[in-house]
Amino acid sequence: MPLSDEQIERYSRQIIVPEMGARAQERLLGARMLLCGESRDASPVLLYLAGAGVGQIALMLAGPGEKSSKFASSVAALNPDCSVSSYRRGSAAQIDLALMLISSEASADAARAVLDELPRVPAIIVRLDSPAKIGIFPAPPPCPRCDPILLSPAINPSDFAADPIAISAASEALKLLAGIGGARPTIIEFDGYESRSHDAAANPQCRCATAERPAKAERSR
């Protein structure tokens, strides 16, 4: 749907960014994504994504007693174009991208549960422990399970503020949802605030690869 005059004004600073434009902003407004993690990690990321105009965000908060409803009113006040709801199991067809923040055993378990349910959905995994890592998987395979470290249960205490790493991952999520930047499977590793990146490698034994083989065989007939 074309942007209204009010939306053009609201997102003007993004629309003028090279590669962005109105079409990419329209994609963001129509996007449906899942944000998973501890509330302390998810809160700044949620506000960043909502401010950028991601249309629908489903929250899956790790840890006992965590509820997404407390975020809904703050997001509505920030941007009426964005809606927030609790993630409902079985809603795979409604998710365009999953962004998962791992900083505890509970959030690691939640991320693995998401990938069990959504093995083919584009995903970004963020390790906020030490050493921090971001895994970007635009169209599995490869998927996060192809890298044994991203989903490992061991949680090493971090000696730096995690918010900048999480916001950096959120920026990558916006690029994927907006369809800009030519994203490819990538692992970004951090040493303090210095980073290096390399291509993510597919694991031929991973379920994402084995699930792809029958489809390819069928298309080749």
FIMITI-440436 format. One line per field, with one value per atom (N, C-alpha, C): x negated, y, z negated; atom name; residue in one letter. Coordinates in nm, 2 decimals, padded with zeros to 4 digits. Last residue first. Layout:
N
east	X|... $
north	Y|... $
up	Z|... $
site	CA|... $
code	a|... $
This chain:
221
east	-01.28|-01.22|-01.16|-01.38|-01.46|-01.40|-01.20|-01.20|-01.28|-01.26|-01.13|-01.13|-01.52|-01.50|-01.37|-01.46|-01.54|-01.52|-01.30|-01.24|-01.32|-01.49|-01.37|-01.31|-01.68|-01.72|-01.59|-01.60|-01.60|-01.62|-01.63|-01.49|-01.49|-01.90|-01.83|-01.69|-01.96|-02.01|-01.93|-01.83|-01.79|-01.84|-01.95|-01.81|-01.77|-02.29|-02.19|-02.05|-02.49|-02.41|-02.30|-02.62|-02.54|-02.46|-02.61|-02.64|-02.56|-02.74|-02.63|-02.68|-02.89|-02.90|-02.78|-02.88|-02.83|-02.83|-03.16|-03.05|-03.01|-03.26|-03.29|-03.16|-03.39|-03.28|-03.34|-03.47|-03.52|-03.40|-03.50|-03.43|-03.50|-03.54|-03.59|-03.52|-03.45|-03.37|-03.43|-03.55|-03.51|-03.42|-03.52|-03.63|-03.62|-03.27|-03.31|-03.42|-03.17|-03.23|-03.29|-02.92|-02.99|-03.04|-02.85|-02.88|-02.96|-02.60|-02.72|-02.72|-02.44|-02.46|-02.60|-02.36|-02.41|-02.43|-02.18|-02.22|-02.26|-02.15|-02.20|-02.25|-02.04|-02.18|-02.23|-01.69|-01.80|-01.94|-01.44|-01.49|-01.60|-01.34|-01.32|-01.37|-01.43|-01.28|-01.25|-01.71|-01.64|-01.50|-01.74|-01.78|-01.71|-01.64|-01.57|-01.61|-01.84|-01.70|-01.62|-02.05|-02.06|-01.92|-01.96|-01.98|-01.99|-01.96|-01.83|-01.84|-02.24|-02.16|-02.03|-02.29|-02.35|-02.28|-02.15|-02.10|-02.16|-02.32|-02.18|-02.12|-02.55|-02.55|-02.41|-02.46|-02.51|-02.51|-02.38|-02.29|-02.34|-02.58|-02.53|-02.44|-02.88|-02.74|-02.69|-03.11|-03.08|-02.92|-03.16|-03.23|-03.21|-02.94|-02.99|-03.06|-02.98|-02.95|-03.02|-02.87|-02.99|-02.96|-02.68|-02.67|-02.79|-02.63|-02.72|-02.70|-02.47|-02.40|-02.49|-02.48|-02.54|-02.48|-02.41|-02.30|-02.35|-02.66|-02.55|-02.44|-02.83|-02.85|-02.73|-02.77|-02.74|-02.76|-02.59|-02.70|-02.68|-02.35|-02.47|-02.60|-02.15|-02.19|-02.32|-02.09|-02.17|-02.22|-02.15|-02.06|-02.14|-02.24|-02.26|-02.16|-01.90|-02.03|-02.13|-01.76|-01.82|-01.80|-01.81|-01.72|-01.79|-01.96|-01.85|-01.76|-02.11|-02.07|-01.94|-02.36|-02.26|-02.23|-02.47|-02.46|-02.34|-02.70|-02.57|-02.57|-02.85|-02.84|-02.70|-03.08|-02.96|-02.96|-03.25|-03.26|-03.12|-03.00|-03.14|-03.20|-02.66|-02.76|-02.90|-02.49|-02.52|-02.61|-02.44|-02.50|-02.55|-02.17|-02.27|-02.31|-02.06|-02.09|-02.19|-01.80|-01.92|-01.94|-01.64|-01.67|-01.80|-01.37|-01.50|-01.52|-01.24|-01.22|-01.35|-01.26|-01.29|-01.27|-01.20|-01.34|-01.37|-01.03|-01.04|-01.18|-01.05|-00.92|-00.93|-01.32|-01.25|-01.12|-01.36|-01.41|-01.36|-01.23|-01.18|-01.23|-01.39|-01.25|-01.19|-01.63|-01.62|-01.48|-01.54|-01.59|-01.58|-01.49|-01.38|-01.42|-01.74|-01.64|-01.53|-01.86|-01.91|-01.81|-01.71|-01.70|-01.76|-01.79|-01.65|-01.63|-02.07|-02.02|-01.88|-02.13|-02.11|-02.07|-02.13|-02.22|-02.21|-02.04|-02.08|-02.17|-01.78|-01.88|-01.91|-01.66|-01.67|-01.80|-01.43|-01.55|-01.55|-01.29|-01.30|-01.43|-01.07|-01.20|-01.20|-00.80|-00.89|-01.04|-00.53|-00.66|-00.75|-00.31|-00.29|-00.42|-00.35|-00.32|-00.31|-00.38|-00.50|-00.47|-00.23|-00.20|-00.32|-00.28|-00.20|-00.17|-00.24|-00.30|-00.21|-00.25|-00.16|-00.23|-00.39|-00.41|-00.32|-00.20|-00.27|-00.28|-00.24|-00.16|-00.25|-00.23|-00.31|-00.21|-00.24|-00.16|-00.25|-00.29|-00.35|-00.26|-00.19|-00.19|-00.24|-00.22|-00.09|-00.09|-00.49|-00.46|-00.32|-00.48|-00.60|-00.56|-00.25|-00.27|-00.39|-00.28|-00.17|-00.19|-00.50|-00.52|-00.41|-00.37|-00.49|-00.51|-00.18|-00.14|-00.25|-00.33|-00.24|-00.21|-00.48|-00.55|-00.45|-00.32|-00.37|-00.44|-00.28|-00.17|-00.22|-00.47|-00.49|-00.39|-00.61|-00.49|-00.51|-00.77|-00.79|-00.66|-00.76|-00.68|-00.70|-01.09|-00.96|-00.89|-01.23|-01.23|-01.10|-01.19|-01.24|-01.24|-00.92|-01.01|-01.05|-00.85|-00.86|-00.96|-00.63|-00.74|-00.73|-00.59|-00.55|-00.66|-00.52|-00.62|-00.56|-00.44|-00.39|-00.51|-00.59|-00.45|-00.39|-00.85|-00.82|-00.67|-00.94|-00.82|-00.80|-01.14|-01.17|-01.05|-01.02|-01.05|-01.08|-01.03|-00.90|-00.92|-01.31|-01.23|-01.10|-01.36|-01.43|-01.35|-01.20|-01.17|-01.24|-01.32|-01.18|-01.15|-01.57|-01.56|-01.42|-01.52|-01.57|-01.56|-01.39|-01.33|-01.39|-01.55|-01.45|-01.40|-01.70|-01.77|-01.67|-01.51|-01.61|-01.69|-01.37|-01.30|-01.40|-01.54|-01.51|-01.46|-01.38|-01.50|-01.45|-01.27|-01.28|-01.40|-01.05|-01.16|-01.16|-00.94|-00.94|-01.07|-00.75|-00.87|-00.85|-00.62|-00.58|-00.70|-00.58|-00.66|-00.60|-00.47|-00.40|-00.46|-00.66|-00.53|-00.45|-00.88|-00.89|-00.75|-00.77|-00.80|-00.81|-00.77|-00.64|-00.66|-01.04|-00.96|-00.83|-01.10|-01.15|-01.08|-00.96|-00.92|-00.97|-01.08|-00.94|-00.91|-01.43|-01.32|-01.19|-01.71|-01.59|-01.47|-01.94|-01.89|-01.75|-02.02|-02.04|-02.00|-01.75|-01.88|-01.89|-01.51|-01.61|-01.74|-01.36|-01.33|-01.44|-01.45|-01.48|-01.47|-01.35|-01.49|-01.54|-01.07|-01.14|-01.29|-00.87|-00.99|-01.08|-00.68|-00.73|-00.86|-00.62|-00.68|-00.75|-00.50|-00.62|-00.69|-00.29|-00.40|-00.52|-00.13|-00.18|-00.30|-00.07|-00.15|-00.21|-00.11|-00.03|-00.13|-00.25|-00.26|-00.17|-00.06|-00.14|-00.14|-00.08|00.00|-00.09 $
north	-03.30|-03.41|-03.35|-03.10|-03.15|-03.25|-03.07|-02.97|-03.01|-03.29|-03.28|-03.18|-03.22|-03.34|-03.34|-03.00|-02.98|-03.10|-03.13|-03.02|-03.00|-03.30|-03.36|-03.25|-03.11|-03.20|-03.26|-02.96|-02.90|-03.00|-03.11|-03.08|-03.02|-03.12|-03.24|-03.22|-02.86|-02.91|-03.03|-02.84|-02.74|-02.79|-03.04|-03.06|-02.96|-03.10|-03.02|-03.05|-03.21|-03.30|-03.23|-03.00|-03.10|-03.19|-02.68|-02.82|-02.92|-02.39|-02.49|-02.62|-02.10|-02.23|-02.32|-01.76|-01.87|-02.00|-01.56|-01.63|-01.74|-01.32|-01.42|-01.49|-01.03|-01.11|-01.21|-00.86|-00.92|-01.01|-00.57|-00.69|-00.74|-00.42|-00.45|-00.57|-00.41|-00.34|-00.34|-00.72|-00.59|-00.52|-00.86|-00.86|-00.73|-01.05|-00.92|-00.95|-01.16|-01.19|-01.06|-01.25|-01.14|-01.17|-01.46|-01.46|-01.34|-01.48|-01.42|-01.44|-01.52|-01.59|-01.54|-01.19|-01.33|-01.39|-00.91|-00.99|-01.14|-00.67|-00.79|-00.89|-00.42|-00.46|-00.59|-00.48|-00.40|-00.46|-00.56|-00.61|-00.53|-00.50|-00.40|-00.45|-00.72|-00.70|-00.60|-00.69|-00.81|-00.78|-00.44|-00.46|-00.58|-00.50|-00.40|-00.42|-00.68|-00.73|-00.63|-00.51|-00.61|-00.67|-00.36|-00.29|-00.39|-00.56|-00.51|-00.43|-00.59|-00.70|-00.65|-00.34|-00.37|-00.49|-00.38|-00.28|-00.30|-00.57|-00.61|-00.51|-00.42|-00.54|-00.58|-00.22|-00.18|-00.30|-00.38|-00.31|-00.27|-00.49|-00.57|-00.49|-00.37|-00.34|-00.41|-00.64|-00.51|-00.49|-00.89|-00.78|-00.65|-01.16|-01.05|-00.94|-01.50|-01.36|-01.26|-01.75|-01.69|-01.54|-02.03|-01.88|-01.82|-02.32|-02.24|-02.09|-02.42|-02.39|-02.31|-02.30|-02.38|-02.33|-02.17|-02.22|-02.30|-02.09|-01.99|-02.04|-02.31|-02.22|-02.13|-02.46|-02.52|-02.43|-02.37|-02.32|-02.37|-02.47|-02.51|-02.47|-02.35|-02.48|-02.53|-02.13|-02.11|-02.24|-02.25|-02.20|-02.18|-02.21|-02.26|-02.19|-02.32|-02.33|-02.23|-02.00|-02.14|-02.23|-01.70|-01.80|-01.94|-01.54|-01.48|-01.59|-01.53|-01.64|-01.60|-01.42|-01.38|-01.48|-01.41|-01.49|-01.45|-01.24|-01.23|-01.32|-01.27|-01.31|-01.27|-01.21|-01.18|-01.22|-01.46|-01.35|-01.33|-01.36|-01.33|-01.46|-01.30|-01.33|-01.30|-01.26|-01.14|-01.17|-01.37|-01.41|-01.29|-01.37|-01.28|-01.34|-01.47|-01.51|-01.42|-01.43|-01.37|-01.41|-01.60|-01.58|-01.50|-01.71|-01.64|-01.60|-02.04|-01.89|-01.82|-02.31|-02.25|-02.10|-02.39|-02.42|-02.35|-02.32|-02.24|-02.27|-02.50|-02.47|-02.40|-02.50|-02.63|-02.61|-02.23|-02.29|-02.43|-02.19|-02.12|-02.19|-02.35|-02.39|-02.32|-02.21|-02.35|-02.39|-01.98|-01.97|-02.11|-02.08|-02.03|-02.02|-02.16|-02.26|-02.21|-01.91|-02.01|-02.12|-01.80|-01.74|-01.83|-01.96|-01.95|-01.90|-01.91|-02.04|-02.04|-01.59|-01.68|-01.81|-01.45|-01.40|-01.48|-01.40|-01.51|-01.45|-01.31|-01.26|-01.36|-01.35|-01.41|-01.36|-01.28|-01.22|-01.27|-01.41|-01.43|-01.37|-01.30|-01.30|-01.33|-01.34|-01.31|-01.33|-01.53|-01.47|-01.46|-01.68|-01.54|-01.46|-01.94|-01.88|-01.73|-02.01|-02.00|-01.92|-02.04|-01.92|-01.90|-02.22|-02.26|-02.15|-02.01|-02.13|-02.18|-01.67|-01.79|-01.91|-01.40|-01.51|-01.63|-01.12|-01.24|-01.34|-00.82|-00.92|-01.04|-00.49|-00.59|-00.69|-00.28|-00.36|-00.47|00.04|-00.09|-00.15|00.28|00.19|00.05|00.44|00.37|00.28|00.45|00.45|00.37|00.51|00.55|00.56|00.41|00.55|00.60|00.14|00.21|00.36|00.08|00.08|00.16|00.10|00.19|00.19|-00.10|00.04|00.14|-00.34|-00.30|-00.15|-00.43|-00.35|-00.29|-00.58|-00.46|-00.37|-00.81|-00.71|-00.58|-01.01|-00.91|-00.79|-01.12|-01.10|-00.98|-01.35|-01.25|-01.24|-01.56|-01.44|-01.33|-01.69|-01.70|-01.57|-01.66|-01.64|-01.65|-01.48|-01.59|-01.56|-01.38|-01.34|-01.46|-01.32|-01.44|-01.42|-01.11|-01.12|-01.26|-01.00|-01.10|-01.12|-00.71|-00.78|-00.87|-00.55|-00.64|-00.71|-00.34|-00.34|-00.42|-00.13|-00.27|-00.29|00.14|00.11|-00.03|00.23|00.22|00.19|00.20|00.33|00.34|-00.08|-00.01|00.13|-00.12|-00.18|-00.11|00.01|00.05|00.00|-00.12|00.02|00.07|-00.38|-00.36|-00.21|-00.32|-00.37|-00.35|-00.25|-00.15|-00.19|-00.52|-00.39|-00.28|-00.75|-00.72|-00.58|-00.75|-00.74|-00.70|-00.76|-00.66|-00.64|-00.99|-00.86|-00.75|-01.23|-01.17|-01.03|-01.33|-01.31|-01.26|-01.26|-01.36|-01.33|-01.15|-01.11|-01.19|-01.20|-01.25|-01.20|-01.00|-01.06|-01.11|-00.89|-00.96|-01.03|-00.59|-00.70|-00.76|-00.36|-00.48|-00.61|-00.17|-00.16|-00.29|-00.26|-00.27|-00.26|-00.21|-00.35|-00.36|00.07|00.00|-00.15|00.12|00.15|00.08|00.04|-00.04|-00.01|00.24|00.10|00.02|00.49|00.46|00.31|00.44|00.49|00.44|00.28|00.27|00.31|00.35|00.21|00.19|00.62|00.55|00.40|00.77|00.69|00.62|00.89|00.95|00.88|00.73|00.72|00.78|00.80|00.67|00.67|01.05|01.04|00.90|01.01|01.09|01.07|00.89|00.81|00.88|01.09|01.01|00.94|01.18|01.27|01.19|00.95|01.00|01.10|00.92|00.83|00.88|01.14|01.14|01.04|01.07|01.19|01.19|00.71|00.83|00.95|00.49|00.56|00.68|00.22|00.35|00.42|-00.12|00.00|00.12 $
up	01.20|01.28|01.41|01.04|01.15|01.24|00.84|00.94|01.06|00.68|00.74|00.86|00.59|00.67|00.75|00.43|00.55|00.64|00.23|00.31|00.44|00.11|00.19|00.28|00.01|00.11|00.19|-00.21|-00.08|00.04|-00.43|-00.39|-00.25|-00.45|-00.41|-00.37|-00.53|-00.40|-00.36|-00.77|-00.67|-00.53|-00.93|-00.88|-00.77|-00.84|-00.91|-00.85|-00.69|-00.78|-00.85|-00.56|-00.48|-00.56|-00.67|-00.72|-00.64|-00.52|-00.53|-00.58|-00.67|-00.59|-00.62|-00.62|-00.70|-00.61|-00.55|-00.50|-00.60|-00.80|-00.70|-00.66|-00.97|-00.92|-00.82|-01.28|-01.15|-01.10|-01.49|-01.43|-01.31|-01.81|-01.68|-01.62|-02.07|-01.97|-01.83|-02.16|-02.21|-02.12|-01.88|-01.98|-02.05|-01.71|-01.78|-01.88|-01.39|-01.53|-01.58|-01.19|-01.23|-01.37|-00.92|-01.06|-01.09|-00.67|-00.72|-00.87|-00.36|-00.49|-00.55|-00.24|-00.22|-00.36|-00.11|-00.22|-00.18|00.05|00.10|00.00|-00.03|-00.08|-00.02|-00.10|-00.05|-00.10|-00.20|-00.07|-00.01|-00.44|-00.34|-00.20|-00.59|-00.57|-00.46|-00.57|-00.52|-00.49|-00.70|-00.56|-00.50|-00.96|-00.87|-00.73|-01.04|-01.02|-00.94|-01.07|-00.97|-00.94|-01.29|-01.16|-01.05|-01.48|-01.44|-01.31|-01.51|-01.45|-01.40|-01.63|-01.50|-01.43|-01.87|-01.77|-01.63|-01.98|-01.95|-01.85|-02.02|-01.93|-01.89|-02.19|-02.06|-01.96|-02.43|-02.35|-02.21|-02.59|-02.48|-02.39|-02.71|-02.70|-02.58|-02.82|-02.75|-02.75|-02.90|-02.97|-02.90|-02.97|-02.88|-02.96|-03.06|-03.10|-03.00|-02.84|-02.90|-02.94|-02.83|-02.83|-02.91|-02.65|-02.74|-02.72|-02.44|-02.57|-02.66|-02.11|-02.22|-02.35|-01.88|-01.96|-02.08|-01.76|-01.78|-01.88|-01.74|-01.85|-01.87|-01.51|-01.64|-01.76|-01.24|-01.32|-01.46|-01.15|-01.08|-01.15|-01.28|-01.34|-01.26|-01.13|-01.25|-01.31|-00.79|-00.89|-01.02|-00.44|-00.57|-00.67|-00.33|-00.40|-00.35|-00.45|-00.47|-00.36|-00.38|-00.31|-00.33|-00.55|-00.47|-00.42|-00.83|-00.75|-00.67|-01.03|-00.94|-00.84|-01.36|-01.25|-01.16|-01.56|-01.49|-01.37|-01.88|-01.74|-01.69|-02.15|-02.09|-01.94|-02.34|-02.25|-02.18|-02.57|-02.52|-02.47|-02.48|-02.58|-02.52|-02.28|-02.35|-02.47|-01.97|-02.09|-02.16|-01.76|-01.82|-01.95|-01.44|-01.58|-01.64|-01.22|-01.27|-01.41|-00.94|-01.08|-01.11|-00.74|-00.75|-00.90|-00.80|-00.81|-00.81|-00.82|-00.69|-00.69|-01.09|-01.03|-00.90|-01.32|-01.20|-01.13|-01.53|-01.47|-01.34|-01.59|-01.57|-01.50|-01.63|-01.51|-01.48|-01.87|-01.75|-01.63|-02.04|-02.02|-01.89|-02.03|-01.97|-01.95|-02.17|-02.03|-01.96|-02.42|-02.34|-02.19|-02.50|-02.49|-02.40|-02.51|-02.42|-02.40|-02.72|-02.58|-02.48|-02.93|-02.89|-02.75|-02.95|-02.92|-02.87|-02.79|-02.90|-02.86|-02.56|-02.67|-02.79|-02.24|-02.33|-02.43|-02.03|-02.12|-02.23|-01.71|-01.84|-01.91|-01.47|-01.53|-01.67|-01.18|-01.32|-01.37|-00.93|-00.98|-01.13|-00.86|-00.75|-00.80|-00.97|-01.01|-00.88|-00.92|-00.94|-00.98|-00.91|-00.79|-00.80|-01.19|-01.10|-00.97|-01.42|-01.33|-01.23|-01.62|-01.50|-01.40|-01.90|-01.84|-01.72|-01.89|-01.91|-01.83|-02.06|-01.96|-01.99|-02.15|-02.19|-02.08|-01.95|-02.01|-02.06|-01.83|-01.90|-01.97|-01.54|-01.64|-01.70|-01.41|-01.45|-01.56|-01.36|-01.24|-01.28|-01.58|-01.56|-01.44|-01.78|-01.64|-01.62|-02.06|-01.97|-01.83|-02.15|-02.17|-02.08|-02.08|-02.02|-02.03|-02.25|-02.11|-02.04|-02.50|-02.47|-02.32|-02.48|-02.49|-02.46|-02.46|-02.35|-02.36|-02.67|-02.57|-02.47|-02.83|-02.89|-02.78|-02.68|-02.68|-02.74|-02.70|-02.60|-02.61|-03.01|-02.93|-02.83|-03.21|-03.11|-03.02|-03.39|-03.42|-03.32|-03.32|-03.39|-03.41|-02.99|-03.14|-03.20|-02.69|-02.76|-02.91|-02.48|-02.58|-02.67|-02.17|-02.25|-02.36|-01.99|-02.09|-02.16|-01.66|-01.76|-01.86|-01.50|-01.57|-01.68|-01.20|-01.30|-01.37|-01.06|-01.08|-01.20|-01.13|-01.11|-01.15|-01.17|-01.09|-01.06|-01.33|-01.19|-01.10|-01.58|-01.53|-01.38|-01.60|-01.59|-01.53|-01.62|-01.51|-01.49|-01.86|-01.74|-01.62|-02.04|-02.02|-01.89|-02.03|-01.99|-01.96|-02.13|-01.99|-01.94|-02.40|-02.31|-02.16|-02.48|-02.49|-02.39|-02.46|-02.36|-02.36|-02.70|-02.57|-02.46|-02.89|-02.90|-02.77|-02.82|-02.80|-02.81|-02.62|-02.75|-02.73|-02.30|-02.40|-02.53|-01.98|-02.08|-02.17|-01.74|-01.83|-01.95|-01.41|-01.55|-01.62|-01.18|-01.23|-01.38|-00.89|-01.01|-01.06|-00.69|-00.74|-00.87|-00.59|-00.56|-00.62|-00.65|-00.71|-00.69|-00.49|-00.64|-00.70|-00.24|-00.27|-00.42|-00.25|-00.24|-00.27|-00.24|-00.36|-00.36|00.02|-00.09|-00.22|00.15|00.17|00.06|00.08|00.04|00.05|-00.01|00.07|00.02|-00.01|-00.09|00.00|00.14|00.14|00.07|-00.07|00.05|00.03|-00.26|-00.27|-00.13|-00.26|-00.18|-00.18|-00.43|-00.29|-00.20|-00.68|-00.63|-00.48|-00.72|-00.73|-00.68|-00.68|-00.58|-00.59|-00.82|-00.79|-00.69|-00.86|-00.98|-00.94|-00.60|-00.70|-00.81|-00.50|-00.43|-00.53|-00.68|-00.69|-00.61|-00.60|-00.74|-00.75|-00.34|-00.36|-00.50|-00.31|-00.33|-00.35|-00.07|-00.20|-00.20|00.09|00.09|-00.04|00.00|00.00|00.00 $
site	N|CA|C|N|CA|C|N|CA|C|N|CA|C|N|CA|C|N|CA|C|N|CA|C|N|CA|C|N|CA|C|N|CA|C|N|CA|C|N|CA|C|N|CA|C|N|CA|C|N|CA|C|N|CA|C|N|CA|C|N|CA|C|N|CA|C|N|CA|C|N|CA|C|N|CA|C|N|CA|C|N|CA|C|N|CA|C|N|CA|C|N|CA|C|N|CA|C|N|CA|C|N|CA|C|N|CA|C|N|CA|C|N|CA|C|N|CA|C|N|CA|C|N|CA|C|N|CA|C|N|CA|C|N|CA|C|N|CA|C|N|CA|C|N|CA|C|N|CA|C|N|CA|C|N|CA|C|N|CA|C|N|CA|C|N|CA|C|N|CA|C|N|CA|C|N|CA|C|N|CA|C|N|CA|C|N|CA|C|N|CA|C|N|CA|C|N|CA|C|N|CA|C|N|CA|C|N|CA|C|N|CA|C|N|CA|C|N|CA|C|N|CA|C|N|CA|C|N|CA|C|N|CA|C|N|CA|C|N|CA|C|N|CA|C|N|CA|C|N|CA|C|N|CA|C|N|CA|C|N|CA|C|N|CA|C|N|CA|C|N|CA|C|N|CA|C|N|CA|C|N|CA|C|N|CA|C|N|CA|C|N|CA|C|N|CA|C|N|CA|C|N|CA|C|N|CA|C|N|CA|C|N|CA|C|N|CA|C|N|CA|C|N|CA|C|N|CA|C|N|CA|C|N|CA|C|N|CA|C|N|CA|C|N|CA|C|N|CA|C|N|CA|C|N|CA|C|N|CA|C|N|CA|C|N|CA|C|N|CA|C|N|CA|C|N|CA|C|N|CA|C|N|CA|C|N|CA|C|N|CA|C|N|CA|C|N|CA|C|N|CA|C|N|CA|C|N|CA|C|N|CA|C|N|CA|C|N|CA|C|N|CA|C|N|CA|C|N|CA|C|N|CA|C|N|CA|C|N|CA|C|N|CA|C|N|CA|C|N|CA|C|N|CA|C|N|CA|C|N|CA|C|N|CA|C|N|CA|C|N|CA|C|N|CA|C|N|CA|C|N|CA|C|N|CA|C|N|CA|C|N|CA|C|N|CA|C|N|CA|C|N|CA|C|N|CA|C|N|CA|C|N|CA|C|N|CA|C|N|CA|C|N|CA|C|N|CA|C|N|CA|C|N|CA|C|N|CA|C|N|CA|C|N|CA|C|N|CA|C|N|CA|C|N|CA|C|N|CA|C|N|CA|C|N|CA|C|N|CA|C|N|CA|C|N|CA|C|N|CA|C|N|CA|C|N|CA|C|N|CA|C|N|CA|C|N|CA|C|N|CA|C|N|CA|C|N|CA|C|N|CA|C|N|CA|C|N|CA|C|N|CA|C|N|CA|C|N|CA|C|N|CA|C|N|CA|C|N|CA|C|N|CA|C|N|CA|C|N|CA|C|N|CA|C|N|CA|C|N|CA|C|N|CA|C|N|CA|C|N|CA|C|N|CA|C|N|CA|C|N|CA|C|N|CA|C|N|CA|C|N|CA|C|N|CA|C|N|CA|C|N|CA|C|N|CA|C|N|CA|C|N|CA|C|N|CA|C|N|CA|C|N|CA|C|N|CA|C|N|CA|C|N|CA|C|N|CA|C|N|CA|C|N|CA|C|N|CA|C|N|CA|C|N|CA|C|N|CA|C|N|CA|C|N|CA|C|N|CA|C|N|CA|C $
code	r|r|r|s|s|s|r|r|r|e|e|e|a|a|a|k|k|k|a|a|a|p|p|p|r|r|r|e|e|e|a|a|a|t|t|t|a|a|a|c|c|c|r|r|r|c|c|c|q|q|q|p|p|p|n|n|n|a|a|a|a|a|a|a|a|a|d|d|d|h|h|h|s|s|s|r|r|r|s|s|s|e|e|e|y|y|y|g|g|g|d|d|d|f|f|f|e|e|e|i|i|i|i|i|i|t|t|t|p|p|p|r|r|r|a|a|a|g|g|g|g|g|g|i|i|i|g|g|g|a|a|a|l|l|l|l|l|l|k|k|k|l|l|l|a|a|a|e|e|e|s|s|s|a|a|a|a|a|a|s|s|s|i|i|i|a|a|a|i|i|i|p|p|p|d|d|d|a|a|a|a|a|a|f|f|f|d|d|d|s|s|s|p|p|p|n|n|n|i|i|i|a|a|a|p|p|p|s|s|s|l|l|l|l|l|l|i|i|i|p|p|p|d|d|d|c|c|c|r|r|r|p|p|p|c|c|c|p|p|p|p|p|p|p|p|p|a|a|a|p|p|p|f|f|f|i|i|i|g|g|g|i|i|i|k|k|k|a|a|a|p|p|p|s|s|s|d|d|d|l|l|l|r|r|r|v|v|v|i|i|i|i|i|i|a|a|a|p|p|p|v|v|v|r|r|r|p|p|p|l|l|l|e|e|e|d|d|d|l|l|l|v|v|v|a|a|a|r|r|r|a|a|a|a|a|a|d|d|d|a|a|a|s|s|s|a|a|a|e|e|e|s|s|s|s|s|s|i|i|i|l|l|l|m|m|m|l|l|l|a|a|a|l|l|l|d|d|d|i|i|i|q|q|q|a|a|a|a|a|a|s|s|s|g|g|g|r|r|r|r|r|r|y|y|y|s|s|s|s|s|s|v|v|v|s|s|s|c|c|c|d|d|d|p|p|p|n|n|n|l|l|l|a|a|a|a|a|a|v|v|v|s|s|s|s|s|s|a|a|a|f|f|f|k|k|k|s|s|s|s|s|s|k|k|k|e|e|e|g|g|g|p|p|p|g|g|g|a|a|a|l|l|l|m|m|m|l|l|l|a|a|a|i|i|i|q|q|q|g|g|g|v|v|v|g|g|g|a|a|a|g|g|g|a|a|a|l|l|l|y|y|y|l|l|l|l|l|l|v|v|v|p|p|p|s|s|s|a|a|a|d|d|d|r|r|r|s|s|s|e|e|e|g|g|g|c|c|c|l|l|l|l|l|l|m|m|m|r|r|r|a|a|a|g|g|g|l|l|l|l|l|l|r|r|r|e|e|e|q|q|q|a|a|a|r|r|r|a|a|a|g|g|g|m|m|m|e|e|e|p|p|p|v|v|v|i|i|i|i|i|i|q|q|q|r|r|r|s|s|s|y|y|y|r|r|r|e|e|e|i|i|i|q|q|q|e|e|e|d|d|d|s|s|s|l|l|l|p|p|p|m|m|m $
